[in-house]
Amino acid sequence: MRKEEDIKREIRRIMDEAKQFKSRDYKRFMKEERETKTQLNWFERLCKFCYRYIRIDPGKNLFKSLEKDILISGLRVTPIEVSSAVFVTTLSFFILTLPFIIIISSAEKFVLPLLVLFWAYYLLTYPNFKALTTKIRASDESMKVLLYILIFLRLTPDMLGAIKFTATKCHGPIGMDLKKVLWDIEMGRYTTLEDALHSYSRRWILFDESFVKALEMLRGMRFVAGDKQREALLEKTLNFVLDATYKNMRNYTSDLRNPILMIHTMGITLPIFGLILFPLISIFMSGQINVTYIMLGYVVVMPLLLGWYIRRVIAKRPGAFTHPDVHDKIPNNMFPLKIGGKTHLIPLVPLCFFIFLIVAMPGLIFHFIPLMQYYLYLKSHYPTDFKFQWKKVLQEQYAIENLIPNSLLTLSVIFGIALAIIIYFRTQSVRKEKIRKDVEKIEGQFQLMLYQLGDILEANTPIEKSIIYLIQEYERSETKQSEILAFLRKIRDNMLLLHLTFDKSFFDKTYGVVWMYPSTLIKDVGHILVDSARKGPIILSKTSKSISRFLSRLGEVEQAIKEMMDETTSSIKMQIAFIAPFITGIVASASSLLVQMLQQLSLLLERIEQMFNINTTMIGSATSSLSDSLSMIKLEEAMPPTLIQLFVGVYLIEITILLCMLLNGINHGFDKINRDMLISRSLLKAVIMFALVSMIITILFAPVIRQVGAIG
């Protein structure tokens, strides 16, 4: 009896140990799953917090829409939790703003309810926005997933092996799902690979329908017997994927027309032309409209709304082609300064602020700070006679002889802000851009290099000798060293001088070429070549030529997409380079000249009244003097001309940055390196053109106004 109990106890111990046993891959997989599930973002925490107190049913149609977006995005919330968060937070914000709406008597109080409604709309559409960004990531990854599967199936017609190979190389939304497919099969949740793929396809079809169709075409390979038929099926699948990519980008380009038109007209052109009305509004409608609030709306609220809308437009961009992901040893928020052979890291934000102070110092010290101090002095010392005293100040500010010196002082502040922003963005990416250009040159020559390597390997030549032969061919044909030649020499040196294997020459953590040339394409192709090299030169030759054909076809589609998008991007480039700085330059100078013209006309009419002894004018049935009629021109209520110029300059800086983000988003998605360099180059040109246009307009028309003032 005791013996049986000992045996049962031993069996239970062995089973418990078996349950505790987990493979290294499974532990890594579970770690990734735990990390993604435990890290809730702000939206998920907000939804779950509000759900504890109030539960709001979103309704049947909205429930289905939110459920679909949540499924795609992977948010750990439910539709009811989302609707509860929208209701609770919107109601809370409305209650908080209600006293201000009651107390404030001006028209600005109606902005508060609009902000509350915007917050409700933002929360309600957040799952949809996350679903769109997840689609972008999955769509970007789907082409790489299919490439891995296609290359593996060319070598070995085993779909399960292709899924295993792809799952180890991809780590995005589809890559994680492929890992789950394999574990579900291992755990017995699905009996066959077909059942598992069919189940997960219900989610993938929400990401990218063409990916699911291509996968179904590849699953049909089990019914194909001959090598030629299998090769034809793989080629057909590849063409289908590339055609679908081209079609998606074509539809995206077509759909961009209305958003671009709206951004151009409602976000840039009309607001810029509206700036010229500000001095007139401040003179004639000072009692009805507060120009300061409008200016704050221009430089704060409008750029925020425009940036939000542009980000939504970029998020809808379908996945097409990846860009090299370049990392720098120097942190993004540091500026490297070499002193005595040593590199010192200086915090970037304080450095940019210091540069702003240095460049803007003339305008701040000699104009804006004294002007503000004098304004406060008049407010405190002349409370009853403030408007009369301030009118004298503004008459001096708007005087023709002061416009140009004051404009130069204002431009120093605008240039200070622009240079600080330019240095901030440029410092973060200028070193990465050089590496990026070298990598892009290698990627451009990669297709031809792989085909030539495949020709050499076809003679059953070992990979080490094949690379040496290929280097010799390049040395004979090229007059100067190219990036691809340097790339091949690095691989050769790793194998011959450092005695590294072909695998290590690519992926060694110290000497591997993938760390010198941080390209997703090079890394992915390197994985495929290394795996194929283990099966011999003949198999590696087939792999190299297959990848070469794929890259060649991919390049054709990429070029067609660029040509198709030229019309859209060229209009944005024109806005950045010419339209925005030219119009703002005219507005900045014309607004000051317009007020000066009104002032000169007012004085001229007053002199005419005195000269001809005109005492009255008929206004309806009443009479009044010309001087009384001109009292509606309240110069003391006008905004200082330099302040208008400063606001216009800041607005130009903001819309230039936003347009650069839009242009980069259309061409490159969320590529930070290209975005930073585009902003730094475009902003410098825009500010210079703005300064030239405003100064030229002021110099040309100032004599005309002076002549008007000299009449009489």
Secondary structure, 3 states (H helix, E strand, C coil): CHHHHHHHHHHHHHHHHHHHCCCHHHHHHHHHHHHHHHCCCHHHHHHHHHHCCCCCCCCHHHHHHHHHHHHHHCCCCCHHHHHHHHHHHHHHHHHHHHHHHHHCCCHHHHHHHHHHHHHHHHHHHHHHHHHHHHHHHHHHHHHHHHHHHHHHHHHCCCHHHHHHHHHHHCCCHHHHHHHHHHHHHHCCCCCCHHHHHHHHHHHHHHHCHHHHHHHHHHHHHHHCCCHHHHHHHHHHHHHHHHHHHHHHHHHHHHHCHHHHHHHHHHHHHHHHHHHCCHHHHHHHCCCCCCHHHHHHHHHHHHHHHHHHHHHHHHHCCCCCCCCCCCCCCCCCCEEEEEECCEEEEEEHHHHHHHHHHHHHHHHHHHHHHHHHHHHHHHHHHCCCCHHHHHHHHHHHHCCHHHHHHHHHHHHHHHHHHHHHHHHHHHHHHHHHHHHHHHHHHHHHHHHHHHHHHHHHHCCCCCHHHHHHHHHHHHHHHCCCCCHHHHHHHHHHHHHHCCCCCHHHHHHCCCCCHHHHCCCHHHHHHHHHHHHHHCCCHHHHHHHHHHHHHHHHHHHHHHHHHHHHHHHHHHHHHHHHHHHHHHHHHHHHHHHHHHHHHHHHHHHHHHHHHHHHCCCCEEECCEEECHHHHHHHCCHHHCCCHHHHHHHHHHHHHHHHHHHHHHHHHHHHCCCHHHHHHHHHHHHHHHHHHHHHHHHHHHHHHHHHHHHHHHCC
